[in-house]
Amino acid sequence: MGRIIDADSHFMEPLDLWERYIELQYRPRCLRFERAPGSGRYQIMVDGQTITHSGDLSIEELLGVAVGYGQKEEGKGLKSFDPSAVFSHTLEDMAKRIQFLDHEGIECQFIYPTLGLFWEDLVTDAELAAAHCRAYNTWMLEICAGDRKRLYPVGHISLRHPAEAVRELQRLEKAGVRAVFLGAFPVDGKSFGNPEFDPVWAAAQELDLAVGLHLVVHRTYIGNEWYKDRDPGFMFLSMNVIQDPRMALTTMVYDGVFERFPRLRVATIESASGWVAEWLDRLDYRYSYMGHTTQMKRPASEYFARNIWISADPVERTLPYMVELVGDDKFFIGSDYPHAEGFTRPVERARTALARLPEASISKILGDNAAQFFGI
């Protein structure tokens, strides 16, 4: 049995992280959670905005989704997940996380933010966004300091401030970080291939840092135009934001990012894998007669083979077919621990889903491919 790597898990940050870690000049405007006068219910405060709910979920219900790992398997559903782990701080105990890894037979885990998936669409000021990233990154390095061989924190950078993102990439690389997270949503309506962002891709390439394009909660997610008359609820949003990493990646291919930065490593995170063969077929076919209108210099399948990886869900029925169609070198899996939509018994369930494949391919997907992507 080869090494097993959980390539997509999450912290549950303390609700007062930014109040404690952000620079003093940004503290009055930073993300914080406060109880509303009268009702006593939690609300999000950030940069002069007050957020009392996310779609049809209260803030407490949203936090329940963030920490409800295993609860859907117990029969609970949306709006009934228990958020108590947020307030008890149990998920900030990295020794307990190591116990989870030991129980599942996982060598190491790459850990993304949770609250970091919520604030980027709300913080449009570039300096303030960069300050939020710095504060989070300082906290994550502290909390994982006890075991950096098994716990790999994934740094957060924002494309709203490319110059500061480059400086933060340099700081993170010096601290031993192997990967960074970018929210997969359009920043000011710009493609990820916009030349303004080239310094970020150049720095990631030079510093040998992997880049994960992870879904985030934002108002202009794919499909939002279909429900301007009412709020369709969190289920509709959650089904559609998983398409955003695919779209972000498409803009990078289309606008020549991987042509300009041939050693850049990028993965879609929490965006499933069943779309990959169709995506490659569609791009390659159109490139064959319209490629001259793009900044691509070769078919998308060549960039895929060189620059792109895919984080798949452990239970995907289509994953073995994707492997058979496009190869076994570019897929890995993540548990999404401790989110409610995460996957309990991830290794066992992945082995079941992949059983039709050769053991060598299964070993690649369970660990070796992630090791190559993250450079460990």
Secondary structure in CASP SS format (residue, H / E / C, confidence):
PFRMAT SS
TARGET T0000
AUTHOR 0000-0000-0000
METHOD secondary structure of the structure
MODEL  1
M C 1.00
G C 1.00
R C 1.00
I C 1.00
I E 1.00
D E 1.00
A E 1.00
D E 1.00
S E 1.00
H E 1.00
F C 1.00
M C 1.00
E C 1.00
P C 1.00
L C 1.00
D C 1.00
L H 1.00
W H 1.00
E H 1.00
R H 1.00
Y H 1.00
I C 1.00
E C 1.00
L H 1.00
Q H 1.00
Y H 1.00
R H 1.00
P H 1.00
R H 1.00
C C 1.00
L C 1.00
R E 1.00
F E 1.00
E E 1.00
R E 1.00
A C 1.00
P C 1.00
G C 1.00
S C 1.00
G C 1.00
R C 1.00
Y E 1.00
Q E 1.00
I E 1.00
M E 1.00
V E 1.00
D C 1.00
G C 1.00
Q E 1.00
T E 1.00
I E 1.00
T C 1.00
H E 1.00
S E 1.00
G C 1.00
D C 1.00
L E 1.00
S E 1.00
I H 1.00
E H 1.00
E H 1.00
L H 1.00
L H 1.00
G H 1.00
V H 1.00
A H 1.00
V H 1.00
G C 1.00
Y C 1.00
G C 1.00
Q C 1.00
K H 1.00
E H 1.00
E H 1.00
G C 1.00
K C 1.00
G C 1.00
L C 1.00
K C 1.00
S C 1.00
F C 1.00
D C 1.00
P C 1.00
S H 1.00
A H 1.00
V H 1.00
F H 1.00
S H 1.00
H C 1.00
T H 1.00
L H 1.00
E H 1.00
D C 1.00
M H 1.00
A H 1.00
K H 1.00
R H 1.00
I H 1.00
Q H 1.00
F H 1.00
L H 1.00
D H 1.00
H H 1.00
E H 1.00
G C 1.00
I C 1.00
E C 1.00
C E 1.00
Q E 1.00
F E 1.00
I E 1.00
Y E 1.00
P C 1.00
T C 1.00
L H 1.00
G H 1.00
L H 1.00
F C 1.00
W C 1.00
E C 1.00
D C 1.00
L C 1.00
V C 1.00
T C 1.00
D C 1.00
A H 1.00
E H 1.00
L H 1.00
A H 1.00
A H 1.00
A H 1.00
H H 1.00
C H 1.00
R H 1.00
A H 1.00
Y H 1.00
N H 1.00
T H 1.00
W H 1.00
M H 1.00
L H 1.00
E H 1.00
I H 1.00
C C 1.00
A C 1.00
G C 1.00
D C 1.00
R C 1.00
K C 1.00
R C 1.00
L E 1.00
Y E 1.00
P E 1.00
V C 1.00
G E 1.00
H E 1.00
I C 1.00
S C 1.00
L C 1.00
R C 1.00
H C 1.00
P H 1.00
A H 1.00
E H 1.00
A H 1.00
V H 1.00
R H 1.00
E H 1.00
L H 1.00
Q H 1.00
R H 1.00
L H 1.00
E H 1.00
K H 1.00
A C 1.00
G C 1.00
V C 1.00
R C 1.00
A E 1.00
V E 1.00
F E 1.00
L E 1.00
G E 1.00
A C 1.00
F C 1.00
P C 1.00
V E 1.00
D C 1.00
G C 1.00
K E 1.00
S C 1.00
F C 1.00
G C 1.00
N C 1.00
P H 1.00
E H 1.00
F H 1.00
D H 1.00
P H 1.00
V H 1.00
W H 1.00
A H 1.00
A H 1.00
A H 1.00
Q H 1.00
E H 1.00
L H 1.00
D C 1.00
L C 1.00
A E 1.00
V E 1.00
G E 1.00
L E 1.00
H E 1.00
L C 1.00
V C 1.00
V C 1.00
H C 1.00
R C 1.00
T C 1.00
Y C 1.00
I C 1.00
G C 1.00
N H 1.00
E H 1.00
W H 1.00
Y H 1.00
K C 1.00
D C 1.00
R C 1.00
D C 1.00
P C 1.00
G C 1.00
F H 1.00
M H 1.00
F H 1.00
L H 1.00
S H 1.00
M H 1.00
N H 1.00
V H 1.00
I C 1.00
Q C 1.00
D H 1.00
P H 1.00
R H 1.00
M H 1.00
A H 1.00
L H 1.00
T H 1.00
T H 1.00
M H 1.00
V H 1.00
Y H 1.00
D C 1.00
G C 1.00
V H 1.00
F H 1.00
E H 1.00
R H 1.00
F C 1.00
P C 1.00
R C 1.00
L C 1.00
R C 1.00
V E 1.00
A E 1.00
T E 1.00
I E 1.00
E C 1.00
S C 1.00
A C 1.00
S C 1.00
G C 1.00
W C 1.00
V H 1.00
A H 1.00
E H 1.00
W H 1.00
L H 1.00
D H 1.00
R H 1.00
L H 1.00
D H 1.00
Y H 1.00
R H 1.00
Y H 1.00
S H 1.00
Y H 1.00
M H 1.00
G H 1.00
H H 1.00
T H 1.00
T C 1.00
Q C 1.00
M C 1.00
K C 1.00
R C 1.00
P C 1.00
A H 1.00
S H 1.00
E H 1.00
Y H 1.00
F H 1.00
A H 1.00
R H 1.00
N H 1.00
I E 1.00
W E 1.00
I E 1.00
S E 1.00
A E 1.00
D C 1.00
P C 1.00
V C 1.00
E C 1.00
R C 1.00
T C 1.00
L H 1.00
P H 1.00
Y H 1.00
M H 1.00
V H 1.00
E H 1.00
L H 1.00
V H 1.00
G C 1.00
D C 1.00
D C 1.00
K C 1.00
F E 1.00
F E 1.00
I E 1.00
G C 1.00
S C 1.00
D C 1.00
Y C 1.00
P C 1.00
H C 1.00
A C 1.00
E C 1.00
G C 1.00
F C 1.00
T C 1.00
R C 1.00
P H 1.00
V H 1.00
E H 1.00
R H 1.00
A H 1.00
R H 1.00
T H 1.00
A H 1.00
L C 1.00
A C 1.00
R C 1.00
L C 1.00
P C 1.00
E H 1.00
A H 1.00
S H 1.00
I H 1.00
S H 1.00
K H 1.00
I H 1.00
L H 1.00
G H 1.00
D H 1.00
N H 1.00
A H 1.00
A H 1.00
Q H 1.00
F H 1.00
F H 1.00
G C 1.00
I C 1.00
END
